[in-house]
Amino acid sequence: MADIKLGIIGYGFMGHEHANMMETIDEIDLVAVCDTVMSQMDDAPGSVRKYACMDKLLEDEEINTVIISIPNPLHLEAVVKAAKAGKNIICEKPAAMSVEEFDEMCKITRECNVGFTIHQQRRWDADFRTIKEVYDRHLVGKEYLVKSQLYGFNGNMHDWHIYPEMGGGMLYDWGVHLIDQILLMIDSRLVSVYADMKNVINKNVDDYFNILFTFENGITAEIELGTYYLTPKRAWFLGGTTGSAVIDGPFQAQGNVDGMIVRTKHLLENVPGKITMTAAGPTRSFGEPEPGLIYNEDLPKVDCCHKDFFMNYINAFYGKEESAVKLTEVRKVLCVMDAVRESAKRHQAVLFE
Ligand SMILES: NC(=O)c1ccc[n+]([C@@H]2O[C@H](COP(=O)([O-])OP(=O)(O)OC[C@H]3O[C@@H](n4cnc5c(N)ncnc54)[C@H](O)[C@@H]3O)[C@@H](O)[C@H]2O)c1
């Protein structure tokens, strides 16, 4: 019998994911689910209670914790009701539609003295953890550039994601993860954000964005996401003074990632220009390197999976660990998302104080 008795609010795509995850976690008992569309719960585990609305689920006294996995504009109402019902809350990302909404959520959960965190499980994606490991251990020297790219092939937004008023579009959907990863990795004050957003094939919501961050420590970071590239991939580039780390392959958040660290046997210092003939013409800077000069190393191996979010949640519940996803970090991501929109609208960089 576990101490954490869970109710899932919203039994759609993510609600099902959470229920499946709970089957692998002994420390959490899934007690009930709710959905306003009853048929969504047809395949819920036989052992759980099913409610037609969140109010009924929140009246269930056995439940002490809820996961909120309903569309984005409904998060605020659910957080307020769950906090008033005395339930600890794990809310899906994006936590809120705006910074103001999020501040309201923080206030009510504080006042009601309930736990509150956001499901930012992509902090435990293998590609991100691998590049973060290279960064944290300075395996490519002093870092100057981080690039994070996610390309999809279809381009179509689904269901409520096509409506701006529902918190649709890719900045709300994936931007929140990708920005969170960059801010978690680069341990320096954010100085500015410059962004471009497009609706390439979707009428009303963004399906492409490119965000350039500058940090006080001199590092530039870039996030590029496009749902309509026709050449899908997940890639990272980390440039440092003694090498480059590259991840480039199909998106596989768990397990081994495709990539390498590339190094040169010696750094060139003020050498006389050597002209190399290439297909593009003679060059002194962009020719083929001399044989043997460039060599590859394996990326470090990381051991992580999305279940780690919940293992941290459980440890934090018992006071054994700090909560990994801090509300101040979630708020900062929402502030950056505001800056991204503003920059894209005005075609100007937004500076942070
Ligand atoms: N962390 C992640 O990686 C991740 C991935 C996908 C979605 N999400 C987030 O999860 C949330 C849900 O997204 P989804 O893709 O599961 O959506 P979905 O449309 O698949 O499921 C939402 C479900 O909520 C139900 N619902 C709507 N209003 C309700 C209400 N008032 N009370 C109870 N149920 C209600 C719907 O009937 C539906 O079954 C969103 O905030 C989304 O951003 C997070």
The ligand as an ORCA input file, in Angstrom:
! r2SCAN-3c Opt
* xyz 0 1
  N       4.594     16.453    -20.536
  C       4.423     16.129    -21.805
  O       5.331     15.678    -22.471
  C       3.072     16.306    -22.431
  C       2.753     15.661    -23.636
  C       1.472     15.861    -24.164
  C       0.567     16.695    -23.545
  N       0.935     17.319    -22.377
  C       0.002     18.216    -21.693
  O      -1.050     17.445    -21.102
  C      -2.256     18.194    -21.134
  C      -3.309     17.358    -21.854
  O      -2.864     17.116    -23.161
  P      -3.325     15.800    -23.957
  O      -2.447     15.723    -25.146
  O      -3.411     14.650    -23.043
  O      -4.776     16.243    -24.408
  P      -5.967     15.290    -24.821
  O      -6.902     16.132    -25.586
  O      -5.448     14.043    -25.442
  O      -6.632     14.885    -23.425
  C      -7.280     15.797    -22.602
  C      -8.444     15.086    -21.924
  O      -9.032     15.972    -20.974
  C     -10.423     15.796    -21.037
  N     -11.056     16.983    -20.462
  C     -11.261     18.187    -21.044
  N     -11.815     19.045    -20.155
  C     -11.942     18.375    -18.992
  C     -12.424     18.726    -17.704
  N     -12.901     19.955    -17.440
  N     -12.412     17.794    -16.754
  C     -11.942     16.539    -16.979
  N     -11.491     16.146    -18.195
  C     -11.481     17.057    -19.194
  C     -10.730     15.558    -22.501
  O     -11.988     14.925    -22.707
  C      -9.544     14.678    -22.891
  O      -9.840     13.303    -22.755
  C      -1.930     19.507    -21.842
  O      -1.670     20.497    -20.887
  C      -0.686     19.191    -22.626
  O       0.134     20.310    -22.869
  C       2.145     17.137    -21.821
*
